[in-house]
Amino acid sequence: DGQTWSVVTDLAGYNWVDISYNGVIYLAVSAYGSAKVAYSSNLFGPWVIATAPFGSSMDWRVIIRGSGLELLLVQGVYTARTTDGIAWETSNSGFSHANSNCPGTYNGTVYCVALSDGVTSNLQTSVDGLSWELQSTPEAFSWLRGGCSAGSTMVFVGTRASDNVNCATISYDNGS
């Protein structure tokens, strides 16, 4: 019922911005220059804190739960995939709009991540979280701030560039 909460102090000292669970491990990611990940099979620890993929140059902000045990870190055009918090596969899509606040979703078939720079936005899709295909929205968005999915439908909300109206862009075909 969400009425009783506890505090975990093993994570002190870093700017943790997202956490996810894949059924085996919890994975947390820090941002703002600390470039750390933490993982544990138990919320109350012990937590293992390690340097995130790509090292201190990366400002990870988003974790997307993927298929099976996959957890995907996203920061702009960079992604890193793990199932255990130890071994990582990394990718750089090469697309522009390398914004650190890049919402994403996984619908059971594809990942979809929004890339925004305050002027324009695009979406990128991937079946594996490592190889990406650039998608376009029907109208220009200056920011895309949140996304979710249900079946083949994917929705992202944000600000339309032409008039600064907040609205949504929707795909019914896995984001393609």
C-alpha positions in Angstrom: 0.0 0.0 0.0 3.1 2.3 -0.1 2.7 3.6 3.4 5.9 2.3 5.0 9.3 3.2 3.6 12.9 2.4 4.6 16.2 4.1 3.8 19.2 2.4 2.3 22.5 4.1 3.2 24.8 1.9 1.2 24.2 4.2 -1.8 25.4 7.4 0.0 27.9 9.6 -1.8 26.7 9.7 -5.4 23.9 11.4 -7.3 21.6 8.4 -8.0 19.0 9.3 -10.7 17.4 6.1 -11.8 17.0 2.5 -10.6 15.5 -0.6 -12.1 15.0 -4.3 -11.4 15.3 -7.2 -13.8 14.1 -10.0 -11.6 17.6 -10.8 -10.3 19.5 -7.6 -9.6 18.6 -4.0 -8.8 20.7 -1.5 -10.9 21.1 2.2 -10.0 22.9 4.8 -12.0 24.4 8.1 -11.0 24.7 11.3 -12.9 26.2 14.8 -12.7 29.8 13.8 -13.2 30.0 10.8 -10.8 29.5 8.1 -13.6 28.7 5.2 -11.3 26.5 2.2 -11.3 25.5 0.2 -8.3 24.0 -3.3 -8.3 22.6 -5.7 -5.7 20.4 -8.7 -5.5 18.9 -7.3 -2.3 17.7 -3.7 -1.9 19.3 -3.6 1.6 22.7 -4.6 0.3 25.3 -5.1 0.1 25.5 -2.8 -3.0 28.5 -3.0 -5.3 29.4 0.4 -6.7 31.5 0.5 -9.9 32.5 2.9 -12.7 29.8 3.1 -15.3 30.5 2.2 -19.0 32.4 4.9 -20.9 33.9 6.1 -17.6 33.6 9.6 -16.2 32.8 11.2 -19.6 29.3 9.8 -19.4 26.3 11.4 -17.6 23.9 8.4 -17.5 20.3 9.3 -16.5 18.0 6.6 -17.7 17.6 2.8 -17.2 15.2 0.9 -19.4 14.1 -2.7 -18.5 14.4 -4.8 -21.6 13.7 -8.3 -22.6 14.6 -11.1 -20.2 17.2 -9.9 -17.8 18.4 -6.9 -19.9 18.9 -3.5 -18.4 19.8 -0.7 -20.8 21.5 2.5 -19.7 20.8 5.5 -22.0 22.5 8.8 -22.4 21.9 10.6 -25.6 23.4 8.5 -28.4 25.2 6.1 -26.1 23.7 2.9 -24.7 25.1 0.2 -22.5 23.4 -3.2 -21.9 23.8 -5.6 -19.0 22.1 -8.4 -17.2 24.3 -8.5 -14.1 25.8 -5.0 -13.6 29.3 -6.4 -14.2 29.6 -7.3 -18.0 28.5 -4.6 -20.4 27.9 -4.3 -24.1 28.1 -0.6 -25.4 27.0 1.3 -28.4 27.1 4.7 -30.0 24.2 5.2 -32.5 26.0 8.1 -34.1 22.8 10.2 -34.2 22.8 13.9 -33.2 20.9 15.4 -30.3 23.1 14.0 -27.6 20.9 15.1 -24.7 21.4 13.5 -21.3 17.7 13.5 -20.4 16.5 11.0 -22.9 13.4 9.2 -22.0 12.9 5.7 -23.4 10.6 2.7 -23.3 10.6 -1.0 -24.2 7.5 -2.7 -25.5 8.6 -6.3 -25.6 9.8 -6.0 -29.2 11.8 -2.8 -29.6 13.4 -0.1 -27.5 12.5 3.5 -28.3 14.5 6.4 -27.0 13.9 10.2 -27.5 16.8 12.4 -28.5 16.1 16.2 -27.8 18.3 19.2 -27.8 15.8 22.0 -27.0 15.4 22.8 -30.7 14.5 19.5 -32.4 13.8 16.0 -31.3 14.0 12.6 -32.9 13.3 9.1 -31.9 15.6 6.1 -32.3 14.5 2.5 -32.2 16.4 -0.8 -31.6 15.5 -4.4 -31.3 18.7 -5.2 -29.2 19.5 -1.8 -27.5 22.8 -1.6 -29.4 22.0 -1.1 -33.1 19.7 1.9 -33.7 17.5 3.3 -36.4 16.5 6.9 -36.6 12.8 7.7 -36.6 11.0 11.0 -37.2 8.0 12.4 -35.5 5.1 13.8 -37.6 5.7 17.3 -36.2 8.9 18.9 -34.8 9.3 18.8 -31.0 11.8 20.9 -29.1 11.7 18.4 -26.2 10.4 14.9 -25.7 10.3 14.3 -22.0 8.6 11.0 -21.2 7.6 7.8 -23.0 5.7 4.6 -22.4 4.4 1.6 -24.4 1.7 -1.0 -24.5 2.0 -3.7 -27.1 3.0 -2.1 -30.4 1.8 1.3 -29.3 4.5 3.8 -28.1 3.7 7.3 -26.8 6.1 10.2 -26.0 5.1 13.5 -24.5 6.8 16.8 -25.0 6.7 20.3 -26.3 5.9 21.0 -30.0 8.5 23.3 -31.5 6.1 25.4 -33.7 4.0 26.8 -30.8 5.4 25.5 -27.5 2.2 23.5 -26.9 2.6 20.3 -24.8 1.3 17.3 -26.6 2.1 13.7 -27.5 3.4 11.8 -30.5 2.1 8.2 -31.0 3.2 5.2 -33.0 1.0 2.2 -33.5 3.7 0.1 -35.3 6.6 -0.4 -32.8 7.9 3.1 -33.4 8.7 2.7 -37.1 
